[in-house]
Amino acid sequence: MNPTLTLTYFLVGALLTNVLLKLWLNARQVRHVARHRAEVPAAFAAHITLADHQKAADYTLAKAQVSQLDTLVGAAVLIAWTLLGGLSVLNNVILEFMAPGLWQQVTLVLSFALVGGLIDLPLSLYQTFVLEQKFGFNKMTWKLWLSDAAKGLVLGLVLGVPLIALVLWLMQAGGAYWWFWTWCTLVFWQLFLMAIAPNVIMPLFNKFTPLEDEVLKERVNALMQRAGFTAKGFFVMDGSKRSAHSNAFFTGFGASKRVVFFDTLLKQLTPLEMEAVLAHELGHFKHRHILKMMATSFVTSLLGLALLGFVSQQIWFYTGLGVTPSLNSGNEAQALLLFMLVVPVFTFLLAPISSWRSRVQEYEADAYAVSQTPVSELSSALLKLYQDNAATLTPDPWYVKFYYSHPPASLRLARMRHAQA
């Protein structure tokens, strides 16, 4: 069969499978959560009120509606960019104003990102100012949203344009193994961003103040010494100015590592519960989960770039995806964008593997936490977080397999008690 038509049919079939599977999973989640909305699961009846349980169910159902719309819009946009010729149209429009060359291709990538951002904007605004607002989570003002957008745009241009230009130049001038040199560049760039993020990037958007709670600081220091973990400091982030959701995390790389607590988390949990949550995060450190995830990411990106190195030299790759490759100018930008568009369609069926691996790591981190702190403290902390974040206690099992990076509350608490025993 003609390789162009083969790729076209393959894309259409994969996209149809992708969309139908997502809609099916979404429908299962809606039915399962709605079916259990009227009653708090027996294991949680002593800790979660019916009102909170129903709020979590309603929040989950509202997000499912948005997810369904996002799936359909995403599929339509993908077809528009590829088989309907949108990417070729955008490229030709830019060529009317710019001569072929590196900067024309950089402009194509930036224009693609701009158009994509504008397409995603209405749904993003709805999620923030309607859905999150309705359930009491949004603390973002329009002034802050505009400020974040402006800072993000400037930061994206300052950091992104040189990287895009370098990648496209390597694709042109790097020879047969350009993909390997590009991979080396991206690995270095990722490590560089991890190193500068705590002191350069994150303070542009949030205020970080040293942790002042001496009791909590003393407990945290003792825990970290037992774990053999060192950090540059303990900080509180003003996450409440954007959202009522809460979290705690490590950021940075090497000597720049920081422990960061959302201010909302400090209001929700006791010092003992905070210690248990931090012990969970340290469990990821002890099991080298971050390093394993980075290694997996690096290997995956290397394989992806090697595949791109092959398909970018094939005429059928362009024509099968609705693009006529140029004979008078480079096609590197179009190859890169096409690859980024279609790869998620073909890899979605691998999502359960990634989600399963993440859930296993969460179990391991929980097991470490209950070896360092009382299981009752981590259990009560998790219940408060599930409650305050309106996380449903009754997700659909198949939906969990595909999407959940963290185990459902019932399984997680049962596993913790087993690990302690």
N, C-alpha and C positions, 0 to 999 in steps of 0.2 A: 504493500500500500504506500501511497505517497506519504513521505515523512511529515510534510506540512499538515496534511489532513489528519494524520495519526495523532500529532500533538494537539491539534484543535479539538478533536473528538475526546482525547484523553483529558484535556482541561475541562471541557464541558461536563464529562462524566464525573470527574473528581469534584468539581464545584457543586454539581447537583447532589452527589453523595454527601458532601460536606454540609450543605445547607439543610438537606432533609434530616441528617443525623443531629445537627444542632437544634433544629426545631422539635424533633422527637424528644431529645433530652430535656429541652426546655418545657415541653408539654408534660413530661413525666414529673419534673420538679414541681410544676404548678399543681398538678393533681395530688401529688403526695403531700405537699405542704398544706394545701387547702383541706385535704381529708383529715389531717390531724390538728387543724387550727382550734377546734372547740375544746380541747383538753390538753393540759400539760402532761407530758410523759411522766409516768409514775416515779422514775428515778430522779426527777427534778422537782417534783411537786412541793417538796419542803423548802426549796430555795428560789424558785421562779414563780411569780404570780401569773395568773391567767391573762391579765392585762398585758404584761410584758411578753408573754408567749404569743399572744395574738398580734401585738405590734411587730414582733420579729417575723411572723408569718406574712403580715400585710406588706412589710418592707421587702421581704423576699419576692412576693408576688409582683410588686411594683417594679422591682429590678428585672424580673423575668420578662415583663412586657417590653421594657427598654432593650433588653438583650435580643428579643425576637426581632424588633425593628432594626437594631444594629446589624443583625445577621443578614437581613434582606437588603438593607441599604449597602452593606459591604459587598455583597455578591453583585449587585447592580453596578456599583462603582468599578469593581474589578473587570466586569465585562465591557464597561464603557472605555476603560483605559486600554484594554487589550483588543478583543475581537471586534469592537466597534471603531477602533482606530484612534482613540483619544490621545494616546501617547504620540502617535505619528503627527496628529494635528498640532499638538503643542510644540513638538520639535520643529515642524515646518514654519509655524508662526514665529518662533524665535530666530530661525534662520533668515527670515525676511528682514530682521533688524540687526543681526550680528553675523559676521563672517564665521565660517566653520573653524573650529579649533577648540582648545582646552576650555577657554572661558565661556564659549557658547554652550559647551556640555555641562559646565558647572551651573550655568544659568538654567539649563533644562532641569537639573536635579532640584535646584532651589525653587523653580516655578512649580514643579510637580509637588513638592512639599507644601508650598503655599496653597495651591488649589486643594490638595488633600485636607489641609488644616481647615480651610473654609467649609469644605463639605462636612467635616466632622463637628464643626462649631455648634450648630443648632442643638444637636443631641447632647453635646457636652454641657452646654448652658442649661438645658432642660434637667439633666442629671443633678447639676449643682444647685440651681436656683428654684427648681420645682420639686423634684423628687427628694433630694436631701433636706431641703427646706421643710417639706411637708412632715417629715419624720423627726424634725428637730436636730438634725446633724449639721446642717450648713451654718457656718459662722462667717462665711465669706461675704464681703461687701463688694459692690460694683467697683468702687475705687481700688480696693485691694486686688480684685480680679484683673483690672486694667493694668495695675502696676506689675503684677506677676507676669502678665502677657508681654508687656514691654521688656521687662528684664529677661524673660525667656527668649524673646526674639533676638535681643542684642547678644545674649550669651550664646545662642545657637549660631549666630553669624560669626562671632569671634572664634568660637571653638570648632564649628562645623565646616565653614568654608575652606580653611586651610586643609582640613582632613579630606574633604571631598575632592579638592583640587589635587592633592597628593595621590589619592587612590586612582583617580582618572588618569593622572600622568603615569603612574606605574602600569596601568592597564595598557597604555600606549607604548611606553618605552621600556617596560620591564622584561621584554622578551617572552619566551615560551613559559617561563616560570614566574611571570608577574604575580600570579595568585599567591605564591609562597612569600614574596617580598611584601605584598599587601597584607597578608596574614601577620607577618612580623610587625608591621606598622600598627595594625589594629590592636594587637596584644600589648604593645608598648603604650599605645594611646589609652587603652582601658586601665592599665596599671597607673598611668600618669593621672588620669581623672580620679581614680580611687585615692591617690595620695593627696591631691589638692582639694578634694571635695569638702572635707571638714572645715578647712580654714579659709577657703576662697569662694567656693560655689554656694554651699548651703547657707552661710551667713547673709548672702544676698537676699534670701527669701524668708529666713526665720531668725529670731533672736535666740542666742544660746547663752545662758547664764550658769555659773557654777552652782552645783547642788549645795543647798544651805542646810538641809536637814541633817544635823550631826549624828543623830541616832541611826538614820538610814545609811549615811555615809560610812559609819563605823562598821555596820553589818555588811555592807557591800564590799568594803576593803578586806574584811576578814574572809569573806567568801571567795574573792578573787585571789587572795594569797593561797588559799587551799587549792584552788584550781590551777595555780601557776600562771595566771593571766595578768598582764600589765597593760595599763591604758594611760593615755596622757591626762585624762581627767574625767570627772563625772559632770554632766551638763543637763540642764532642763531646757527643752525646746518649747516655744510658745505655739504649740500646735492648735490651741483652742481658738486662735484668731481666724482659723480657716474651717475647722471641723470639730465636732464633739467626739469623733472617734479617737481612740487612744492606742499607744504602742510604746515599746522600748526597743532599742536596737544598738548595735555596734556600727560605727562608721569609721572610715579611714583604712589605712594600710600601713603595715610596719609600725614605725615609731609614732605615727600620727593617729593611731586608733583612739577612739573616744567611746564612752558609754553615754547614751543619750536617752533621757526619759521625756515623754510628752508631759506637759504640765497637767493635762487631763488625767493621766494615769496616776499621778501623785495624789490627786483629789479622790480617786476612786478606791485605791488600795492602801492597806496598812503597811507599815515597814516590813513586817514578816512576809506579807504577800508579795511585796516588791522584791524582796530578797529571793523568793521562790521563782518569780518571773525572770529575774536576772540569772538565776541558776540554770533555768531552761536555755537562755541565750548562750550561757557559757558551755552548756552541753553541746551546742553546735560547734563551738570552738574546740572542745576536747575531742570530738569525733572527726574533726577536720572537714566538716561539711562544706564550709565556704571554699576551701582549697579544692575539694572534690568537684564542687559545682563549677568553679573556674576552669578546672582541667577539662571537664566535660564540655563546657562552652568553647574552650579553645580548640579542642579536637573537632567538635561539630563545625565550627566556623572554618577550620582548615579544610575539612572535607567539602563543605559548601563552596568555598572559593575555588577548590580544585575542579568541582563540577561546573562552576561558572566559567572557569578557564577553558573547559572543553566546549560547552554549548555556545559560548559567545563567538566561536569560530564557525558555527554551523548556520547556514542560511535558513534552514527549516525552523530553527529556534525563533527567529524573528518573524518569519512569514506565518508560522503556525500560531503565533500569538498576536497577529494583527498588525505587525509592523513591517514595513518595507525598508530593509537596511540601506543606508546611504552609500553611494559609490564615490561621492566627492568629499565626504567628511567622516570623522570617526563615529563609531556606533557604541562606544564604551558606555556612555551614560544610559542609552536605551537598553543595552544588555543588562546593566546593573539594576535598573528600575524594573524591568520585566522579571528578572530573577527574584527580586524582593517581593513582587506582587504575587507570583504564582507558587513559590515554595511553601508558604503556609497552607495553601489548599491541599498540597500533596502530603504534607507532614501531619495534618490534624489527627489522623488515625493513630499517630504515635503518642498523642497527648496522655492517654491512660498510663503509659510507662513513666513519663516524666512526673505525673501527679502521684503515682504510687511511690516512686523513689522519694519524693518530697515528704510524703506522709510517713514513710519508714524513718526518715531522718527526724521528723517531729517526735515520733515515739522514742527514738534513741535519746533525744534531748530531754524529753520528759523523764525518762528513766534515770538519766544523770541528775536531773533536778531533785527527784525524790530520794536520791542517795545522799544529797547534801542538805536538804531541807525537809521539814515534815510534809507528807503528802497532803495533809489537810489544808495547808497554806496554799499550795499550788492549785489544789482543787477549787478552793474558794475564790482564788484570784481568777482562774479561768472562767468560773461561773459568772463572776462579776463582769468580766470582759465580754463574754457571750451576751449577757443581759444588756450591758450598756451599749454594745455595738449592734444590738438587734440582730444577732446571728441566729438563724433558725435551728431549733433542736431536732427537727424532723426532716432532714434533706432526703431526696430520693437516692437510693444506693447507686444506681447507674450514673446519675448526675455527679455524685461524689467521685466515682471512678475516673471520670473524664476531667473534672474541673477542680476538685478540692486539693489544694496543696497541704492543708491541715486536716487531720482526721475529724470526723464529727464528734461533738461533745460526749455522747454516750460511750463511744468506743475509746475515746481518749482517756476519760476518767476511769473506765474499767481496766484499761491497760496499765495505768499508773498504779492502781491498787495492786494489780498482779505483779508489777515490777518491784514494788516495795516489799511484797511478801516474799 
